[in-house]
């Protein structure tokens, strides 16, 4: 695989979706205790918690057992998520925007959260993305990450770079 294919594969493997699925397959979900404020976030909070617990478990294994123990665990738990064709799957909007701007030598996209509204259990973040100091996209989402992805997708649409 070339560097771009490996990058897409890595993005898939370390995505919140994949890590939360791996945590669920390990049975971690039943051991997560939520506070009262977390119950209002619904499945978004649960997915994020599973992802975070998986990452914490990898870190604990590394600190306690060393790199070989950690390596074996990661291979065992993430190998089932490797599938043929993932290397050619479309990348997320932020990665695609970065590819486009780097190919045109315009510089790296810069993301700024410009607004937050809504109740604490269901916030809405608004983000703008700039390239070379020029605003090229704007988007909103229920997490900062989702708002950045929406802004990147808006930028790709405006730049005519949607695949």
C-alpha positions as CSV (number, residue, x, y, z in Angstrom):
1,X,0.0,0.0,0.0
2,X,1.1,3.5,-0.6
3,X,1.2,6.2,2.1
4,X,-2.3,7.5,1.4
5,X,-3.8,4.0,1.6
6,X,-2.1,3.3,4.9
7,X,-3.3,6.7,6.2
8,X,-6.9,5.8,5.3
9,X,-6.5,2.4,7.0
10,X,-5.1,4.0,10.1
11,X,-8.0,6.5,10.2
12,X,-10.5,3.7,10.1
13,X,-8.7,1.6,12.8
14,X,-8.4,4.5,15.3
15,X,-11.8,6.0,14.7
16,X,-14.2,6.3,17.6
17,X,-16.6,4.0,15.8
18,X,-14.0,1.2,15.5
19,X,-12.6,1.6,19.0
20,X,-16.1,1.7,20.6
21,X,-17.0,-1.5,18.6
22,X,-13.8,-3.2,19.9
23,X,-14.6,-2.2,23.4
24,X,-18.2,-3.5,23.0
25,X,-16.8,-6.8,21.7
26,X,-14.6,-7.1,24.8
27,X,-17.7,-6.6,27.0
28,X,-16.5,-3.3,28.5
29,X,-19.8,-1.5,28.2
30,X,-21.5,-3.3,31.1
31,X,-18.8,-2.1,33.4
32,X,-19.0,1.6,32.6
33,X,-20.8,3.7,35.2
34,X,-22.3,7.0,34.2
35,X,-23.1,10.0,36.3
36,X,-26.5,11.7,36.2
37,X,-25.3,14.4,33.8
38,X,-24.1,11.8,31.3
39,X,-27.5,10.1,30.9
40,X,-28.8,13.0,28.8
41,X,-26.2,12.4,26.1
42,X,-27.7,9.2,24.9
43,X,-25.7,6.9,22.6
44,X,-23.2,9.6,21.8
45,X,-22.0,9.6,25.4
46,X,-21.9,5.8,25.4
47,X,-19.9,5.5,22.2
48,X,-17.4,8.1,23.4
49,X,-17.1,6.4,26.8
50,X,-16.4,3.0,25.2
51,X,-13.8,4.6,22.9
52,X,-12.1,6.3,25.9
53,X,-12.1,3.2,28.0
54,X,-10.6,1.2,25.2
55,X,-7.8,3.8,24.8
56,X,-7.2,3.8,28.6
57,X,-7.0,0.0,28.6
58,X,-4.4,0.1,25.9
59,X,-2.4,2.7,27.9
60,X,-2.7,0.7,31.1
61,X,-1.5,-2.5,29.3
62,X,1.5,-0.6,27.9
63,X,2.4,0.9,31.3
64,X,1.9,-2.4,33.1
65,X,3.0,-5.0,30.6
66,X,5.1,-3.3,28.1
67,X,5.1,-2.8,24.4
68,X,4.8,-6.5,23.5
69,X,1.7,-7.1,25.7
70,X,0.1,-3.9,24.3
71,X,1.0,-4.8,20.7
72,X,-0.6,-8.3,21.1
73,X,-3.8,-6.9,22.6
74,X,-4.2,-4.2,19.9
75,X,-3.6,-6.8,17.1
76,X,-6.0,-9.3,18.7
77,X,-8.8,-6.7,19.2
78,X,-8.4,-4.6,16.1
79,X,-7.4,-7.3,13.5
80,X,-11.1,-8.3,13.0
81,X,-11.8,-4.7,11.9
82,X,-9.3,-4.9,9.1
83,X,-11.1,-5.6,5.9
84,X,-10.0,-5.6,2.3
85,X,-10.9,-2.4,0.5
86,X,-10.6,-0.2,3.6
87,X,-7.5,1.4,2.1
88,X,-9.6,2.7,-0.8
89,X,-12.6,3.8,1.3
90,X,-13.3,7.5,1.2
91,X,-11.5,9.4,4.0
92,X,-13.2,11.6,6.4
93,X,-13.9,15.2,5.3
94,X,-11.1,16.7,7.5
95,X,-8.5,14.3,6.0
96,X,-9.8,14.9,2.4
97,X,-9.7,18.7,2.9
98,X,-6.1,18.4,4.2
99,X,-5.2,16.3,1.1
100,X,-6.8,18.9,-1.2
101,X,-5.1,21.9,0.4
102,X,-1.7,20.2,0.6
103,X,-1.9,19.2,-3.1
104,X,-2.6,22.8,-4.0
105,X,0.1,24.1,-1.6
106,X,-2.4,26.3,0.2
107,X,-1.4,25.2,3.7
108,X,-3.0,23.3,6.5
109,X,-6.7,23.8,7.3
110,X,-7.2,25.6,10.7
111,X,-10.4,24.9,12.6
112,X,-12.0,27.4,15.1
113,X,-15.0,26.8,17.2
114,X,-16.9,30.1,17.0
115,X,-20.1,29.4,18.9
116,X,-21.6,27.0,21.3
117,X,-25.4,26.9,22.0
118,X,-28.0,24.6,23.4
119,X,-28.3,22.9,26.8
120,X,-25.3,21.2,28.4
121,X,-26.6,17.7,27.7
122,X,-27.1,18.5,24.0
123,X,-24.7,21.3,22.9
124,X,-24.4,22.5,19.4
125,X,-21.0,23.7,18.3
126,X,-20.3,25.9,15.3
127,X,-16.9,25.8,13.6
128,X,-15.3,27.6,10.7
129,X,-12.3,26.3,8.8
130,X,-9.7,28.6,7.2
131,X,-7.0,27.9,4.7
132,X,-4.3,30.4,4.4
133,X,-6.2,32.7,6.7
134,X,-9.3,32.7,4.4
135,X,-12.6,31.1,5.6
136,X,-13.5,28.3,3.3
137,X,-16.2,26.5,5.3
138,X,-18.6,26.5,8.2
139,X,-20.5,23.7,10.0
140,X,-22.3,22.7,13.1
141,X,-22.6,19.5,15.2
142,X,-23.3,18.1,18.6
143,X,-19.6,17.7,19.3
144,X,-16.6,19.8,18.3
145,X,-15.3,16.9,16.2
146,X,-18.7,16.7,14.3
147,X,-18.7,20.5,13.8
148,X,-15.2,20.4,12.4
149,X,-16.2,17.6,10.0
150,X,-19.2,19.5,8.9
151,X,-17.1,22.6,8.3
152,X,-14.6,20.6,6.3
153,X,-17.4,19.1,4.1
154,X,-18.8,22.5,3.5
155,X,-15.3,23.7,2.4
156,X,-14.9,20.7,0.1
157,X,-18.3,21.5,-1.5
158,X,-17.3,25.1,-2.0
159,X,-13.9,24.1,-3.4
160,X,-15.6,21.6,-5.8
161,X,-13.5,18.8,-4.3
162,X,-16.3,16.4,-3.1
163,X,-15.7,12.9,-4.5
